[in-house]
Amino acid sequence: MRTLRALAMAVITAGGALIGACTANDDVPAPSAGAITPDHGAVGTVVSVTGAYFCQRPDNGQDDPTCMSTGDVVFGETPATPTTWADDAIMVEVPAATPGEVRVTVEVAGRNSNQLGFTVE
């Protein structure tokens, strides 16, 4: 269960100009990738990336698994096309990438997850 802590902060210059502020999503941890299954496959294989915070939304106290917005799953430097996207799991097709070991990351709302290893066959 995620806990939302509310904190508002703004930076105002001596002239009264607003130069920065926090938003509600500032308290949401970065996406966290836990596993990719299977951890190898040919181009076009559908794999599951499981983890947490893929939706990048504050906890609203409900267990709604859908996301208002999604991001990208990147195999090395090649973006892939997700078929489904939820806060804790993403189904994605392995993109046309050079065969061999690649690092897979989840990118959403300008934030990147940790990397997982995957072998493109």
C-alpha positions as CSV (number, residue, x, y, z in Angstrom):
1,M,0.0,0.0,0.0
2,R,1.4,3.4,-0.9
3,T,1.1,6.4,1.4
4,L,0.6,9.8,0.0
5,R,2.2,12.6,2.0
6,A,1.0,16.1,1.1
7,L,3.5,18.8,1.1
8,A,3.3,22.0,-0.9
9,M,6.4,24.2,-1.5
10,A,7.1,27.0,-3.8
11,V,10.2,29.1,-4.4
12,I,9.6,32.8,-4.9
13,T,12.2,35.3,-5.8
14,A,12.7,38.7,-4.1
15,G,10.8,40.2,-7.0
16,G,7.8,37.9,-6.4
17,A,8.3,35.6,-9.4
18,L,7.4,31.9,-8.9
19,I,10.4,29.7,-10.0
20,G,9.4,26.3,-8.7
21,A,6.7,24.3,-7.0
22,C,6.0,20.7,-6.0
23,T,3.1,18.7,-7.4
24,A,1.1,15.8,-6.0
25,N,3.1,13.3,-8.1
26,D,6.4,14.3,-6.4
27,D,5.8,11.8,-3.7
28,V,5.3,8.8,-6.1
29,P,8.4,6.6,-6.3
30,A,10.1,6.1,-9.7
31,P,8.9,3.0,-11.6
32,S,10.4,-0.2,-10.3
33,A,10.9,-3.2,-12.5
34,G,11.1,-6.4,-10.6
35,A,11.2,-9.1,-13.3
36,I,10.8,-9.8,-17.0
37,T,9.3,-13.1,-18.0
38,P,10.6,-14.9,-20.0
39,D,14.1,-13.3,-19.8
40,H,14.9,-14.2,-23.4
41,G,13.0,-14.4,-26.7
42,A,12.9,-13.7,-30.4
43,V,11.6,-10.4,-32.0
44,G,7.8,-10.4,-31.7
45,T,7.7,-12.5,-28.5
46,V,5.3,-11.1,-25.9
47,V,6.9,-10.7,-22.5
48,S,5.6,-9.6,-19.1
49,V,7.4,-6.9,-17.1
50,T,6.3,-6.9,-13.5
51,G,7.0,-4.3,-10.8
52,A,5.5,-1.3,-9.2
53,Y,4.6,2.4,-9.8
54,F,4.2,2.0,-13.6
55,C,1.2,4.4,-13.6
56,Q,3.1,7.2,-11.7
57,R,0.0,8.3,-9.9
58,P,-0.5,9.1,-6.2
59,D,-2.4,6.5,-4.2
60,N,-6.1,7.4,-4.2
61,G,-7.0,4.7,-1.7
62,Q,-8.6,2.5,-4.4
63,D,-7.1,-0.6,-6.1
64,D,-7.8,0.6,-9.6
65,P,-5.2,-1.2,-11.8
66,T,-5.7,1.0,-14.9
67,C,-3.5,3.9,-15.8
68,M,-4.5,7.3,-17.0
69,S,-1.3,7.4,-19.1
70,T,1.4,5.0,-20.1
71,G,5.0,5.3,-21.0
72,D,7.6,3.3,-22.9
73,V,9.4,0.0,-22.5
74,V,12.8,0.2,-24.0
75,F,15.0,-2.7,-25.0
76,G,18.6,-1.3,-25.2
77,E,17.9,1.8,-27.2
78,T,14.8,0.4,-29.1
79,P,11.3,1.3,-27.8
80,A,8.8,-1.5,-27.8
81,T,5.0,-1.5,-28.2
82,P,3.1,-2.4,-25.0
83,T,-0.1,-4.3,-25.5
84,T,-1.3,-3.8,-21.9
85,W,-0.2,-1.4,-19.1
86,A,-1.2,-1.5,-15.4
87,D,0.5,-0.2,-12.3
88,D,2.2,-3.5,-11.5
89,A,2.5,-5.3,-14.9
90,I,3.1,-4.5,-18.6
91,M,2.8,-6.9,-21.5
92,V,5.1,-5.9,-24.4
93,E,6.3,-7.3,-27.7
94,V,10.1,-7.7,-28.1
95,P,11.1,-5.0,-30.7
96,A,13.4,-5.5,-33.7
97,A,16.7,-5.2,-31.8
98,T,20.2,-6.6,-32.4
99,P,20.4,-10.1,-31.0
100,G,22.2,-10.5,-27.7
101,E,22.0,-9.1,-24.2
102,V,20.1,-5.8,-23.8
103,R,19.0,-3.8,-20.8
104,V,15.2,-3.2,-20.5
105,T,13.8,-0.1,-18.7
106,V,10.3,1.3,-18.2
107,E,10.1,5.0,-18.9
108,V,7.0,6.9,-17.7
109,A,6.2,10.5,-16.8
110,G,9.8,11.4,-17.4
111,R,11.2,8.9,-14.9
112,N,13.1,5.7,-15.6
113,S,13.0,2.4,-13.8
114,N,16.0,0.2,-12.9
115,Q,17.3,-2.0,-15.7
116,L,16.5,-5.7,-16.2
117,G,18.6,-8.1,-18.4
118,F,17.0,-9.7,-21.5
119,T,18.5,-11.7,-24.3
120,V,17.1,-11.1,-27.8
121,E,17.4,-14.3,-29.8
